[in-house]
Each structure stands twice: as structure tokens, then as C-alpha cells.
């Protein structure tokens, strides 16, 4: 597909410098772009690739120096947002499969909305409800009484267990499991573990996206709840009875232990561990590989193990890195003090 520069620039009000009749067929990184590609620049550390890029079109900020005349520029204040608009308009993948595949096993009691797509070997169990225009792709299993809203996209090999519900416009990527048993056991006098039945459910709001191999455990009793607009990256673990507030995002390999409550508009970076039965306020940002062992009651940035206010954590980290120097200086001071004490004793 050949896309005209004019049509792309019109999406976000970009101003064109250079050949307005040029076209592009794909979007590429600036260091990998070839003739016929569109690329973009919004981070200064990538500007070093500009002199050698082979792209035909580049999106840049207004203050960028346009020193090459063999490339067409689209100028806008926010190149990364402009690229997003181009991707959404021209490059969003289309699910070509339509209708209900004959290999799907759909219980007679299930209710399917209009224009629903069901892929190969999908299992839809008793009492399930699927909203209009939703797509459920190959090998996905919906157990009893699962409810899926309108305009959802469930990729292959997803498992959604009994009594769980998804809102509208939810995207679930391959391998994700919604509603598996929470990690609940008791021990007897001999130290033997006995399983506690997990009889709750999972409720997922509207406009949520769950990455590949995400695990959202059902509640022991009651509900594990994922709020509207939440985005969970690949390999995120959400324990039983966790509550995640609206429009919170969590990066890959992060985990939330049971009954923790995460506020709205939180940003949880990669490999963060959050202990059970604690709370994070609205507007909290937790840096990568942090361990949150106590409640964070104020909005702001936190980092470290245990997680501390961002500035304090960086100061502590600075001191830790300087410990060898501190140790050397302390030894020197101890030596000087010892020498002074010897002199004082001689004077006495």
C-alpha cells in the first residue's frame, strides 16, 4: 500500500517540507529505514542516525535542522503522537477471519451478539454471553457463565475461567489466563499445605488491554477487579482479590500479591514486586525492579527496595556507591585520631 505524504500529514496538521508527491509504504526505525519508508525523530539520542538514514520521509519537531534535501520532512510538535495516528489510520492489522468456524464448540445456552467472530476449536461453555462485534480467536476456552462485552478482541490460546467478566473493547493477547485459582493454602500441625478453594471471580472494565501470558487470579472470596483503561504488559501477575484502579499501567514481569489495592493512574515499571494487603495512592509511579513492601499513601515517584521516595532513594544509592571511598576515609580518620590520642597521652 502506497500512502501519500499529504494524506498522512493531514491526520495531525503536519507541515510538509520537500517533495509533497512522495509516497511511503511502511514505517521503520531511523537506523533501519530503506527508500520508500517513513521514519521519525523525537528523541535526541537518535539524531546521530539521521545523516545516514535511507528513509524517504521523516517526521521531526519544528526546531530540527533540515540539512538534507533528498528527504521529505513532516514537521509537527509531537512526532511520536503523529506516528501513532498514522499507524492507527493506515497500518492497524485487520482480522480477516469472519463468522463462526464449524470446529467451534458453543453450548446451546450461550448468547452471542451480532457480528461475532469465533475461531477454530474455540470452546464456549454453558451460560456464556458475548457482545456485538467481539472476536474470539482459535483455541480459546471460555468456561461457564463468562461474560464478554462489545468490540472485544481475544487472541488465540486464551483461557477465561467460570464467572469472570470483561467489559467493552477489551484486548487479550495469546496465552493469557483470566480467573485461575489464587495462591491460597493453609498448613496443619504437620506443616502440610491444604488448598483453600478460590470461589470468587474476576471483573475487567472497559478499554483494558492484557499482554501475552498475563495471569489474573480469581478472588478467594468476592472479586479481583481490573479498572477501566488499565494496560498490563506481558508476563504480569495479578494475585487474588487485587484491585487495580482506572488507567493504571504495569510493565512486564511485574507482580501484585493478593489483596493489594493499586490506585488510579499509577505507572508500575518492569519487574516491580508489590506485597499483599497494601495500598498505593492515585498517581503513584514506581521505578523498575523496585519492591513495594508498605503502602504508598501519597502520589509521586518511588524507587528501590524497599521502595522509597524517588529523591531519597537516589541519595541513598549515591551513598551506597561511595561506601568504598567512605570506608577508606574513615580508616584514615581513625588513624589520625589514634595518633592524636598518643600525642595527648605523652603530654600528660
N, C-alpha and C positions, 0 to 999 in steps of 0.2 A: 504494500500500500504506500503510495507516494502522497505525502502531506505537504501542502503549500505553506510556506512561511507566513504568508498573510493570514491564513485561517488560524494558524497556531497563535500568532501574536494577538489576534482579535479576542481570544479567550480571556486574556488578562490585561489588555490595554498596553501591550508592549510596543516600543518604538523600534522600527527596523532601520539598520544602517548597513548598506551594501546592496547586494543583488536581491531585490524583492521577489523575483520569479523563481528562486531556487526552491527545491523540494528536499525532503528527507524521508527516510523510510523506517528509521529506528532511533532509539535514544541510547547513548553509550557513555561510559566514563570518559573523562577528558584524555586520560592516558591510554585508552584503548580504542578511541573513536577512529573510524575509517571514512573515506569520502562517501557522502550520502547519509551520514549520521548527524544527529543533533546532540550536542553536549551542553554543559552548563558549568558555571563557576560562581560559588558564593562563599567558599572558604579560602582564605589567603594561602594556606599551605599547599593548595593545588595549582596555584598560578604558575609554578615552575614548569608545568606541563604544557602551558599554552603555546610557547614558541614552536613546539614540535607536533602539536595535535593535528590530525588529518581531517577533523570534522568539517562538514560544510557549513554548519550553523552552530552558534554558541549563544547561550543566554547569560547575560552579565548584568552587573549593577551599573548605575549611571556614572560612577566615578572610575570605572575600569578604563584603562588606556587602550584604545582600539588601534594598535600599531600595525596590524596586518590587514591588507586589502584583498586577500584571497579567501576571506571567510565572511559570512554574513552574521551580523550581530542583532540580537533582540535584547533591548535594554529595558529592565524593569527593576523596581526596588527590592523585590523578593524572588530571586531566581528559583529557589527550591520550591516555593509555592507555585510558581509558573509551570515548573516541570510536572508537579502533581496534577495540575489542571490538564496538561497535555496528555498525560498517561490516562487519566480518567476518561477523557473525551475520545482518544484515538487508540489506546492500547489495552484497555481493560479486557482481560480474557473472557471469551464467550463460551458458556457451557452449551455445546452443540447438541448434546443428548436431550431429547424431549420425550414426554409421555411416561408410561409405566411399562417397565420391562417385564416380559412374561415370566422371568425367573424369580421375580419378587414374590415374597410370601406375605400377604396382607390379610390380617384377620377380618372377618366379616363385620365385626363391630367397630372397626376403625373408621374415623370420619376424615375424609380428605377434602380439602377445599378445591377451588377452581384452579386450573392450570398448574397442578402439582406434578413434579417430575420425580420418579422413583427408579433408581438404577438397578443394575444386575445383583441378584442374590440379597437384596435388602429384606430384612425381616421387620415387619410392623405388627406388634402384638395387640392383644385384646385391649380395647378401651383407648387406644391412641387417637390423638387429634392433630391434624397437620393443616396449617393455614394456607391461604391462597398464595400461589406463585412460589412456594417453597420447593427447594431442590434437595433431594436426599440421594447421594451417590452410592456407588457399588459397595456391597458387603457391610453396610452399616446395619446395626441392630438397635431397634427401639423396643424395650421391654414394656410391660403392662402399664397402661394409663399415662404414657408420656405425652406431653403437650408441646407442640412446636408452633410458633406464631407465623405471621405472614412474611413472605420475601426472605426466608432464611436460606442459607446455603450450607449443607452438611456434606463435607468431602468424604471420600471412601474410608472404610475401616474405622468408623466411629462407633462407640458403644454408649448408649444412653439408657441407664437403668430405670426401673419402675418408679412411677410417681414424680419424676423430675419434669421441669417445665422450662421452656425457652421462650423469650419474648419475640418481638418482631425484628427482622433484619439482622439476625444473629448469624455469624460465620463461625464454623467449627472446622478446623483443619484435621488432616488424617491422623489417626492413631489416638485421638483424644478420648478419654473416658470420663463421663459425667455420671456421678451417683454411685461410684464404687463404695464399699464399706469404709467407714472411718477407722482409724487405728485405735481401737478400743479394747482393752483387756484388763482383767483383774487377776491377782495372784492369790493362791490359797496358802495355807500354813507351810506347805512343802515347797513353795516358790514356783509352782506350776501355773502357767498362764491359761486363763479361760476367756474365750471370746465373749464380748458384750455385744449382743445383737444391735445393729445400727438400723433403727426403724424410721429415721427421718427422711428428708428429701433434699433436692437442690432446686433453687429458683434462680433463673438467669434473666436479667432485664432485657430491655431493647438495645439494639445497636452495639451489642457486645461482640468481640472477636477473640476466639481462643485459638492459640497456635497449635502446632503439631505436638502430640504426646503430652498434652496438658492433662492433669488429673485433678478433678474437683470432687472431693469426697462428700457423700451424703451425710446429713446430720445424724448424730446418735439419737437425739430426740428433737423434733422441730425442723429447722431449716438452715441449710448453708445457702447464703444469699450473695449473688454477684449483681451489683447495681447496674444501672443504665450506662452505656457508653464505656464500660470497662474494657481494657485491652490487655490480654495476657499473652506473653511471648511463649515460644516453645519451651517445653520441659518445666513449666511452672507447676508447683504442687500447692493445692489449697486444701487444708485439713477440714475435719468435720466441724460444723457449726460456726465456721468463719463467716464474717460479714465484710464485704468489700464495697466501699461507697462509690457513688456515681463518678464516672470519668477518671477513675484511677488507672494507672498503667504499671505493669510489672514486667521486668525484663527476664530473659532466660535463666533457668536454673535457680530462680528464687523460690522460697518455700514459706508457707504460713502455717503455723501449728494450730491445733484445734482451739476453737472458741475465741481466737483473736478477732479484734474489730479494727478495720482499717477505714479511715475517713475518706471523704470525697477529695478528688483532685490530688491524690498522692502520686508521687513518682518513686517507684521502687526499682533501683538499678539491679544489674545482674548479680546472681549468687548471694543475694541477701537472705538471711535467715531471720524469721520473726517468731518469737516464742509464743506459746499459747497463753490465752486468758489475759492478754494485754490489749491496750488501745492506742491507736495512732490518730492524732487530731486531723482535721481537714488541712490540706495544703502542706503536708509533710513531704520532704524529699530525702531519700536515704541513699547514700553513695554505695557503689559496688562493693561486694564482699563484706558488708557490714553485718554485725549480729545485734539484733534489737531484742534485748532481754528485759527491758522495762518499758512501761508506757511512755509515749512521747506526746505530751499534752499541749504543746504549742506548735503552730506552723513554723516551718523553717527547714534548713538543711542540716542533716546529721550524717555522721560517718564514723567508722571504726568498730572495734569490738572490745567492750560493749559500745553501742552507738552513742555518740556524744554530739553536742552542738558543734557544727562544722568548724568554726574558728578554733574552739578549744581542742578539738581532735587534731587539727593540723599543727597547733602549737605543741601538743604532746608528742606528735610524730616527729617534729623537728628536734625536740629534746632527746627522744629515743635514738635518733640517728647520730646525735652528738655525744652519746654516752661514752664511747671510747676516749674522746677528747676530754670529757669531763673527768673520767677516771684518771687520766694522766695528770690533769691539773690538780686533782685532789691529792694524789700521791706527792706531787711537788710541794703543795702547800703543807701537807703533813710533815715532809722532810724539813721544811723551813721552820715550822712550829717547833719540831723536835730540837733543831739547832738553837733556836732562841731560848727554849727551856733550859738547855745545857749551859748556855751563857749566863742565864739568870741564876742558876744553881751555883755556878762558880763565883759569881759576885757575892752571893750570900755567904 
